[in-house]
Amino acid sequence: MCDFITKHMKPVSIKAALVILKRQIIYFVGKMITRYRKYNRVVIDKSIMPSLIGTDRFINSIQLARFINAIRAAQRTYLRITNNNELANNKDRFEQILTMSALLYEATRGFSKLSPWLRHLKSWDIHTEEIKFLNREFGKSSSILNTVVASIRNKVVYHFDRDVISESLRRLPIKEQTVFAASKSMINKDMIFTVVDDLIIDYVISLIPGTLPEKEKYGLFLNYVTHFSEMLIRVSTDLIIEYIKEYAMVDKAKLS
C-alpha cells in the first residue's frame, strides 16, 4: 500500500477506530457540503438534454453519481445512529461500514469505466496523485480493495456465503457459552443476532495478511474504507461537476 494513504492509517483499537471514523465522516461530509458554495444547482437545458441521452459517458456519470449518493447516505446514516440501545447502535454502525465497503467497490469500478472521458478535465490534473492511487488499488489484485472490500461485496453484504460461514465457524473460539443472539428487552424488534457480526469480523480480519493483532487489523480496515471512500467521493464529485458544466449551467436556487 502506498505512502499516500498509509501515513494516515496507523493501527488502532476498534473503539479508537470507531471514534476516529465518526470524526472523519463529520469532517468529510462537511467538506463536501461546503466545497461548491458558489452554487447549489446544476441544470441541463432542454435543447442539450436529447444529445446526452444514450451516450456512454453520460450514463456512466449518472451511474457513478448514484454510488456517490449511496456512500454519502451510508455516512449520514452512520452519524445519525444514536439511541438508548447500544447493542443495536453497534450493530447498525457495523452494517453501514459493510454497506459502504460494497458501494465503494462498485463505485471504483464505475470510476474506472468513466475515466477515459474525464482525462481532459482540469480536475483530473488537480487530483492526479489521488487518481493514480485509486487506479493502482483497483488494478492491484492484492490490494485491500480487491481482497477485503471486494470479498465483503461478493460474499457478505448481499448474501452471506456458506463457505464464509463455515470457515469462520471453524475459527470461532469455543466458550462456556456462545452468545447467538441478545436483546436489551423482551421486545422482538430489539433482538440482535450477535454471532453473525462476530463471524463477519473474523472473516474480514482473516483477509488481511500480516502479524498485526486482530483489533489493529480491523482498525486498518476501517481507516482504509473511510479514507478511500472520501478520496473517491471528492475526486469523482469534482470531475462529474466539471464534466456536466460543459453541457450545463450552474446557479443558486432555493431548495425546498
CYANA upper distance limits for C-alpha pairs under 8 A (distance plus 0.5 A):
  1 MET  CA      5 ILE  CA      8.09
  1 MET  CA      6 THR  CA      7.11
  1 MET  CA    143 SER  CA      7.62
  2 CYS  CA      6 THR  CA      6.76
  2 CYS  CA    133 PHE  CA      8.22
  3 ASP  CA      7 LYS  CA      6.16
  4 PHE  CA    133 PHE  CA      8.18
  5 ILE  CA      9 MET  CA      7.23
  5 ILE  CA    227 HIS  CA      8.05
  6 THR  CA     10 LYS  CA      7.81
  9 MET  CA    220 LEU  CA      6.79
  9 MET  CA    223 ASN  CA      6.41
  9 MET  CA    224 TYR  CA      7.58
 10 LYS  CA    220 LEU  CA      7.57
 11 PRO  CA    216 GLU  CA      5.29
 11 PRO  CA    217 LYS  CA      7.42
 11 PRO  CA    219 GLY  CA      6.32
 11 PRO  CA    220 LEU  CA      6.04
 12 VAL  CA     16 ALA  CA      6.63
 12 VAL  CA     17 ALA  CA      6.42
 12 VAL  CA    215 LYS  CA      7.64
 12 VAL  CA    216 GLU  CA      5.62
 12 VAL  CA    219 GLY  CA      5.86
 12 VAL  CA    220 LEU  CA      7.83
 13 SER  CA     17 ALA  CA      6.46
 13 SER  CA    215 LYS  CA      5.77
 13 SER  CA    216 GLU  CA      6.11
 13 SER  CA    218 TYR  CA      8.41
 13 SER  CA    219 GLY  CA      6.51
 14 ILE  CA     18 LEU  CA      6.68
 14 ILE  CA    215 LYS  CA      6.22
 14 ILE  CA    216 GLU  CA      7.77
 14 ILE  CA    218 TYR  CA      7.15
 14 ILE  CA    219 GLY  CA      6.03
 15 LYS  CA     19 VAL  CA      6.97
 16 ALA  CA     20 ILE  CA      6.68
 17 ALA  CA     21 LEU  CA      6.43
 17 ALA  CA    219 GLY  CA      5.85
 17 ALA  CA    222 LEU  CA      7.32
 17 ALA  CA    223 ASN  CA      7.70
 18 LEU  CA     22 LYS  CA      6.72
 18 LEU  CA    222 LEU  CA      8.32
 19 VAL  CA     23 ARG  CA      6.92
 20 ILE  CA     24 GLN  CA      6.59
 21 LEU  CA     25 ILE  CA      6.62
 21 LEU  CA    222 LEU  CA      7.81
 21 LEU  CA    223 ASN  CA      7.53
 21 LEU  CA    226 THR  CA      7.28
 22 LYS  CA     26 ILE  CA      6.77
 22 LYS  CA     78 TYR  CA      8.45
 22 LYS  CA     79 LEU  CA      7.32
 23 ARG  CA     27 TYR  CA      6.78
 24 GLN  CA     28 PHE  CA      6.43
 24 GLN  CA    226 THR  CA      8.07
 25 ILE  CA     29 VAL  CA      6.32
 25 ILE  CA     75 GLN  CA      6.98
 25 ILE  CA     79 LEU  CA      8.32
 25 ILE  CA    226 THR  CA      8.08
 26 ILE  CA     30 GLY  CA      6.55
 26 ILE  CA     79 LEU  CA      8.23
 27 TYR  CA     31 LYS  CA      6.49
 28 PHE  CA     32 MET  CA      6.74
 28 PHE  CA    230 GLU  CA      7.00
 29 VAL  CA     33 ILE  CA      6.70
 29 VAL  CA     72 ARG  CA      8.00
 29 VAL  CA     75 GLN  CA      8.35
 29 VAL  CA     76 ARG  CA      8.48
 30 GLY  CA     34 THR  CA      6.78
 31 LYS  CA     35 ARG  CA      6.42
 32 MET  CA     36 TYR  CA      8.26
 32 MET  CA    234 ARG  CA      7.67
 33 ILE  CA     37 ARG  CA      8.39
 36 TYR  CA     40 ASN  CA      7.48
 38 LYS  CA    251 ASP  CA      8.37
 38 LYS  CA    252 LYS  CA      7.96
 39 TYR  CA    250 VAL  CA      6.77
 39 TYR  CA    251 ASP  CA      5.54
 39 TYR  CA    252 LYS  CA      5.20
 39 TYR  CA    253 ALA  CA      8.31
 40 ASN  CA    250 VAL  CA      8.04
 40 ASN  CA    251 ASP  CA      6.99
 40 ASN  CA    252 LYS  CA      5.81
 40 ASN  CA    253 ALA  CA      7.05
 41 ARG  CA    250 VAL  CA      6.18
 41 ARG  CA    251 ASP  CA      6.06
 41 ARG  CA    252 LYS  CA      6.52
 41 ARG  CA    253 ALA  CA      6.99
 42 VAL  CA    241 ILE  CA      8.50
 42 VAL  CA    244 ILE  CA      8.35
 42 VAL  CA    245 LYS  CA      8.04
 42 VAL  CA    248 ALA  CA      7.08
 42 VAL  CA    249 MET  CA      6.26
 42 VAL  CA    250 VAL  CA      5.05
 42 VAL  CA    251 ASP  CA      7.19
 43 VAL  CA    248 ALA  CA      5.97
 43 VAL  CA    249 MET  CA      5.88
 43 VAL  CA    250 VAL  CA      6.84
 44 ILE  CA     48 ILE  CA      7.19
 44 ILE  CA     49 MET  CA      6.77
 44 ILE  CA    247 TYR  CA      7.07
 44 ILE  CA    248 ALA  CA      4.98
 44 ILE  CA    249 MET  CA      6.99
 45 ASP  CA     49 MET  CA      6.75
 45 ASP  CA    248 ALA  CA      7.11
 45 ASP  CA    249 MET  CA      8.40
 46 LYS  CA     50 PRO  CA      7.98
 48 ILE  CA     52 LEU  CA      7.43
 48 ILE  CA    247 TYR  CA      7.55
 49 MET  CA     53 ILE  CA      6.96
 51 SER  CA     55 THR  CA      8.39
 52 LEU  CA     58 PHE  CA      6.76
 53 ILE  CA     58 PHE  CA      7.72
 53 ILE  CA     59 ILE  CA      8.21
 54 GLY  CA     58 PHE  CA      7.95
 54 GLY  CA     59 ILE  CA      7.35
 55 THR  CA     59 ILE  CA      6.79
 56 ASP  CA     60 ASN  CA      6.46
 57 ARG  CA     61 SER  CA      6.46
 57 ARG  CA    114 LEU  CA      6.80
 57 ARG  CA    117 TRP  CA      7.00
 58 PHE  CA     62 ILE  CA      6.84
 59 ILE  CA     63 GLN  CA      6.69
 60 ASN  CA     64 LEU  CA      6.60
 60 ASN  CA    110 GLY  CA      7.37
 60 ASN  CA    113 LYS  CA      7.74
 60 ASN  CA    114 LEU  CA      6.38
 61 SER  CA     65 ALA  CA      6.52
 61 SER  CA    114 LEU  CA      7.36
 61 SER  CA    240 ILE  CA      7.04
 62 ILE  CA     66 ARG  CA      6.61
 63 GLN  CA     67 PHE  CA      7.25
 63 GLN  CA    110 GLY  CA      7.46
 64 LEU  CA     68 ILE  CA      6.91
 64 LEU  CA    107 ALA  CA      6.46
 64 LEU  CA    110 GLY  CA      5.97
 64 LEU  CA    111 PHE  CA      6.97
 64 LEU  CA    236 SER  CA      8.33
 65 ALA  CA     69 ASN  CA      6.67
 65 ALA  CA    237 THR  CA      8.29
 65 ALA  CA    240 ILE  CA      8.36
 66 ARG  CA     70 ALA  CA      6.73
 67 PHE  CA     71 ILE  CA      6.58
 67 PHE  CA    103 LEU  CA      6.73
 67 PHE  CA    104 LEU  CA      8.16
 67 PHE  CA    106 GLU  CA      7.87
 67 PHE  CA    107 ALA  CA      5.95
 68 ILE  CA     72 ARG  CA      6.64
 68 ILE  CA    107 ALA  CA      7.77
 68 ILE  CA    233 ILE  CA      6.50
 68 ILE  CA    237 THR  CA      8.44
 69 ASN  CA     73 ALA  CA      6.61
 70 ALA  CA     74 ALA  CA      6.76
 70 ALA  CA    103 LEU  CA      7.74
 71 ILE  CA     75 GLN  CA      6.76
 71 ILE  CA    100 MET  CA      6.19
 71 ILE  CA    103 LEU  CA      6.89
 71 ILE  CA    104 LEU  CA      7.78
 71 ILE  CA    229 SER  CA      8.10
 72 ARG  CA     76 ARG  CA      6.68
 73 ALA  CA     77 THR  CA      6.52
 74 ALA  CA     78 TYR  CA      6.60
 74 ALA  CA     96 GLN  CA      6.16
 74 ALA  CA     97 ILE  CA      8.39
 74 ALA  CA     99 THR  CA      7.58
 74 ALA  CA    100 MET  CA      6.81
 75 GLN  CA     79 LEU  CA      6.97
 75 GLN  CA     96 GLN  CA      7.95
 75 GLN  CA    100 MET  CA      8.33
 76 ARG  CA     80 ARG  CA      6.77
 77 THR  CA     81 ILE  CA      6.80
 77 THR  CA     96 GLN  CA      7.93
 78 TYR  CA     92 ASP  CA      8.19
 78 TYR  CA     93 ARG  CA      6.05
 78 TYR  CA     96 GLN  CA      6.68
 81 ILE  CA     89 ASN  CA      6.63
 81 ILE  CA     92 ASP  CA      7.69
 81 ILE  CA     93 ARG  CA      7.53
 82 THR  CA     89 ASN  CA      6.92
 83 ASN  CA     89 ASN  CA      7.60
 85 ASN  CA     89 ASN  CA      6.66
 85 ASN  CA    184 LYS  CA      7.41
 86 GLU  CA     90 ASN  CA      6.67
 87 LEU  CA     91 LYS  CA      6.92
 87 LEU  CA    183 SER  CA      8.08
 87 LEU  CA    184 LYS  CA      7.98
 87 LEU  CA    192 ILE  CA      8.16
 88 ALA  CA     92 ASP  CA      6.50
 88 ALA  CA    190 ASP  CA      7.85
 88 ALA  CA    192 ILE  CA      7.46
 89 ASN  CA     93 ARG  CA      6.61
 90 ASN  CA     94 PHE  CA      6.63
 91 LYS  CA     95 GLU  CA      6.78
 91 LYS  CA    192 ILE  CA      8.24
 91 LYS  CA    197 ASP  CA      8.19
 92 ASP  CA     96 GLN  CA      6.91
 93 ARG  CA     97 ILE  CA      6.94
 94 PHE  CA     98 LEU  CA      6.87
 95 GLU  CA     99 THR  CA      6.61
 96 GLN  CA    100 MET  CA      6.48
 97 ILE  CA    101 SER  CA      6.70
 97 ILE  CA    222 LEU  CA      8.24
 97 ILE  CA    225 VAL  CA      8.42
 98 LEU  CA    102 ALA  CA      6.92
 98 LEU  CA    152 ILE  CA      7.42
 98 LEU  CA    153 ARG  CA      8.44
 98 LEU  CA    157 VAL  CA      6.93
 99 THR  CA    103 LEU  CA      6.70
 99 THR  CA    157 VAL  CA      7.17
100 MET  CA    104 LEU  CA      6.31
100 MET  CA    225 VAL  CA      7.99
100 MET  CA    229 SER  CA      8.35
101 SER  CA    105 TYR  CA      6.91
101 SER  CA    149 VAL  CA      6.02
101 SER  CA    150 ALA  CA      8.36
101 SER  CA    152 ILE  CA      7.39
101 SER  CA    153 ARG  CA      7.28
101 SER  CA    225 VAL  CA      6.87
102 ALA  CA    106 GLU  CA      7.01
102 ALA  CA    149 VAL  CA      7.17
102 ALA  CA    150 ALA  CA      7.52
102 ALA  CA    152 ILE  CA      6.90
102 ALA  CA    153 ARG  CA      4.75
102 ALA  CA    154 ASN  CA      8.46
102 ALA  CA    157 VAL  CA      7.39
103 LEU  CA    107 ALA  CA      6.40
103 LEU  CA    153 ARG  CA      8.28
104 LEU  CA    108 THR  CA      6.61
104 LEU  CA    149 VAL  CA      8.34
104 LEU  CA    225 VAL  CA      8.26
104 LEU  CA    228 PHE  CA      8.46
104 LEU  CA    229 SER  CA      6.73
105 TYR  CA    109 ARG  CA      6.96
105 TYR  CA    145 LEU  CA      7.35
105 TYR  CA    149 VAL  CA      7.01
105 TYR  CA    150 ALA  CA      6.61
105 TYR  CA    153 ARG  CA      7.73
106 GLU  CA    110 GLY  CA      6.80
107 ALA  CA    111 PHE  CA      6.57
108 THR  CA    112 SER  CA      6.72
108 THR  CA    134 LEU  CA      8.12
108 THR  CA    138 PHE  CA      7.57
108 THR  CA    232 LEU  CA      8.02
109 ARG  CA    113 LYS  CA      6.95
109 ARG  CA    138 PHE  CA      8.25
110 GLY  CA    114 LEU  CA      6.78
111 PHE  CA    115 SER  CA      6.48
111 PHE  CA    236 SER  CA      7.86
112 SER  CA    135 ASN  CA      7.78
114 LEU  CA    118 LEU  CA      7.34
115 SER  CA    119 ARG  CA      6.85
118 LEU  CA    124 TRP  CA      7.39
118 LEU  CA    239 LEU  CA      7.29
118 LEU  CA    243 TYR  CA      7.71
119 ARG  CA    124 TRP  CA      6.25
119 ARG  CA    125 ASP  CA      8.49
120 HIS  CA    124 TRP  CA      7.57
121 LEU  CA    125 ASP  CA      7.73
121 LEU  CA    239 LEU  CA      7.65
121 LEU  CA    242 GLU  CA      7.70
121 LEU  CA    243 TYR  CA      7.74
122 LYS  CA    126 ILE  CA      6.89
123 SER  CA    127 HIS  CA      6.59
123 SER  CA    235 VAL  CA      8.28
123 SER  CA    238 ASP  CA      6.73
123 SER  CA    239 LEU  CA      6.18
123 SER  CA    242 GLU  CA      7.82
124 TRP  CA    128 THR  CA      6.36
124 TRP  CA    131 ILE  CA      8.17
124 TRP  CA    239 LEU  CA      7.32
127 HIS  CA    131 ILE  CA      6.52
127 HIS  CA    235 VAL  CA      7.03
128 THR  CA    132 LYS  CA      6.64
129 GLU  CA    133 PHE  CA      6.84
130 GLU  CA    134 LEU  CA      6.72
130 GLU  CA    231 MET  CA      7.61
130 GLU  CA    235 VAL  CA      8.11
131 ILE  CA    135 ASN  CA      6.57
131 ILE  CA    235 VAL  CA      8.06
132 LYS  CA    136 ARG  CA      6.45
133 PHE  CA    137 GLU  CA      6.57
134 LEU  CA    138 PHE  CA      6.72
134 LEU  CA    228 PHE  CA      8.49
134 LEU  CA    232 LEU  CA      7.98
135 ASN  CA    139 GLY  CA      6.51
136 ARG  CA    140 LYS  CA      6.41
137 GLU  CA    141 SER  CA      8.50
137 GLU  CA    143 SER  CA      6.14
137 GLU  CA    144 ILE  CA      8.23
137 GLU  CA    145 LEU  CA      6.90
137 GLU  CA    146 ASN  CA      8.09
138 PHE  CA    143 SER  CA      8.05
138 PHE  CA    145 LEU  CA      7.22
138 PHE  CA    146 ASN  CA      7.25
140 LYS  CA    146 ASN  CA      7.75
141 SER  CA    146 ASN  CA      6.16
141 SER  CA    147 THR  CA      7.71
142 SER  CA    146 ASN  CA      6.87
142 SER  CA    147 THR  CA      6.73
143 SER  CA    147 THR  CA      6.66
144 ILE  CA    148 VAL  CA      5.64
144 ILE  CA    149 VAL  CA      6.76
144 ILE  CA    208 ILE  CA      8.03
144 ILE  CA    221 PHE  CA      8.45
144 ILE  CA    224 TYR  CA      8.45
145 LEU  CA    149 VAL  CA      5.28
145 LEU  CA    150 ALA  CA      6.52
146 ASN  CA    150 ALA  CA      5.55
146 ASN  CA    151 SER  CA      7.99
147 THR  CA    151 SER  CA      6.43
147 THR  CA    207 LEU  CA      7.27
148 VAL  CA    152 ILE  CA      6.74
148 VAL  CA    204 VAL  CA      6.80
148 VAL  CA    207 LEU  CA      6.26
148 VAL  CA    208 ILE  CA      7.54
149 VAL  CA    153 ARG  CA      6.84
150 ALA  CA    154 ASN  CA      6.54
151 SER  CA    155 LYS  CA      6.00
151 SER  CA    156 VAL  CA      7.71
152 ILE  CA    156 VAL  CA      5.38
152 ILE  CA    157 VAL  CA      6.56
152 ILE  CA    204 VAL  CA      8.15
153 ARG  CA    157 VAL  CA      6.02
153 ARG  CA    158 TYR  CA      7.50
154 ASN  CA    158 TYR  CA      7.72
154 ASN  CA    159 HIS  CA      8.28
155 LYS  CA    159 HIS  CA      6.55
155 LYS  CA    160 PHE  CA      6.12
155 LYS  CA    161 ASP  CA      5.83
155 LYS  CA    164 VAL  CA      7.85
156 VAL  CA    160 PHE  CA      4.98
156 VAL  CA    161 ASP  CA      7.12
156 VAL  CA    200 ILE  CA      8.01
160 PHE  CA    164 VAL  CA      7.73
160 PHE  CA    165 ILE  CA      7.78
161 ASP  CA    165 ILE  CA      6.98
162 ARG  CA    166 SER  CA      6.62
163 ASP  CA    167 GLU  CA      6.50
164 VAL  CA    168 SER  CA      6.63
164 VAL  CA    203 TYR  CA      7.55
165 ILE  CA    169 LEU  CA      6.47
165 ILE  CA    199 LEU  CA      7.34
166 SER  CA    170 ARG  CA      6.82
167 GLU  CA    171 ARG  CA      7.39
167 GLU  CA    203 TYR  CA      8.48
168 SER  CA    172 LEU  CA      6.71
168 SER  CA    199 LEU  CA      6.00
168 SER  CA    200 ILE  CA      8.19
168 SER  CA    202 ASP  CA      6.74
168 SER  CA    203 TYR  CA      6.50
169 LEU  CA    199 LEU  CA      7.37
171 ARG  CA    202 ASP  CA      8.49
172 LEU  CA    199 LEU  CA      8.03
174 ILE  CA    178 THR  CA      7.75
178 THR  CA    195 VAL  CA      8.47
179 VAL  CA    194 THR  CA      7.38
179 VAL  CA    195 VAL  CA      6.98
180 PHE  CA    193 PHE  CA      6.35
180 PHE  CA    194 THR  CA      6.30
180 PHE  CA    195 VAL  CA      5.40
180 PHE  CA    196 VAL  CA      8.43
181 ALA  CA    191 MET  CA      7.20
181 ALA  CA    192 ILE  CA      5.91
181 ALA  CA    193 PHE  CA      4.57
181 ALA  CA    194 THR  CA      5.63
181 ALA  CA    195 VAL  CA      7.18
182 ALA  CA    191 MET  CA      6.18
182 ALA  CA    192 ILE  CA      5.88
182 ALA  CA    193 PHE  CA      7.01
182 ALA  CA    194 THR  CA      7.17
183 SER  CA    190 ASP  CA      5.88
183 SER  CA    191 MET  CA      4.99
183 SER  CA    192 ILE  CA      6.51
184 LYS  CA    190 ASP  CA      7.02
184 LYS  CA    191 MET  CA      8.11
185 SER  CA    190 ASP  CA      7.00
185 SER  CA    191 MET  CA      8.45
186 MET  CA    190 ASP  CA      8.10
187 ILE  CA    191 MET  CA      7.88
193 PHE  CA    197 ASP  CA      8.23
194 THR  CA    198 ASP  CA      7.04
195 VAL  CA    199 LEU  CA      6.77
196 VAL  CA    200 ILE  CA      6.82
197 ASP  CA    201 ILE  CA      6.49
198 ASP  CA    202 ASP  CA      6.68
199 LEU  CA    203 TYR  CA      6.68
200 ILE  CA    204 VAL  CA      6.69
201 ILE  CA    205 ILE  CA      6.65
201 ILE  CA    218 TYR  CA      8.21
202 ASP  CA    206 SER  CA      6.61
203 TYR  CA    207 LEU  CA      7.05
204 VAL  CA    208 ILE  CA      7.56
204 VAL  CA    218 TYR  CA      7.98
205 ILE  CA    214 GLU  CA      6.90
205 ILE  CA    217 LYS  CA      6.59
205 ILE  CA    218 TYR  CA      6.55
208 ILE  CA    217 LYS  CA      7.23
212 LEU  CA    216 GLU  CA      6.68
212 LEU  CA    217 LYS  CA      6.60
213 PRO  CA    217 LYS  CA      6.86
214 GLU  CA    218 TYR  CA      6.78
215 LYS  CA    219 GLY  CA      6.69
216 GLU  CA    220 LEU  CA      6.59
217 LYS  CA    221 PHE  CA      6.84
218 TYR  CA    222 LEU  CA      6.83
219 GLY  CA    223 ASN  CA      6.71
220 LEU  CA    224 TYR  CA      6.60
221 PHE  CA    225 VAL  CA      6.78
222 LEU  CA    226 THR  CA      6.71
223 ASN  CA    227 HIS  CA      6.54
224 TYR  CA    228 PHE  CA      6.29
225 VAL  CA    229 SER  CA      6.35
226 THR  CA    230 GLU  CA      6.71
227 HIS  CA    231 MET  CA      6.56
228 PHE  CA    232 LEU  CA      6.58
229 SER  CA    233 ILE  CA      6.54
230 GLU  CA    234 ARG  CA      6.56
231 MET  CA    235 VAL  CA      6.63
232 LEU  CA    236 SER  CA      6.31
233 ILE  CA    237 THR  CA      6.31
234 ARG  CA    238 ASP  CA      6.81
235 VAL  CA    239 LEU  CA      6.75
236 SER  CA    240 ILE  CA      6.44
237 THR  CA    241 ILE  CA      6.47
238 ASP  CA    242 GLU  CA      6.64
239 LEU  CA    243 TYR  CA      6.53
240 ILE  CA    244 ILE  CA      6.53
241 ILE  CA    245 LYS  CA      6.60
242 GLU  CA    246 GLU  CA      7.35
243 TYR  CA    247 TYR  CA      8.09
244 ILE  CA    248 ALA  CA      6.29
245 LYS  CA    249 MET  CA      6.56
245 LYS  CA    250 VAL  CA      7.73
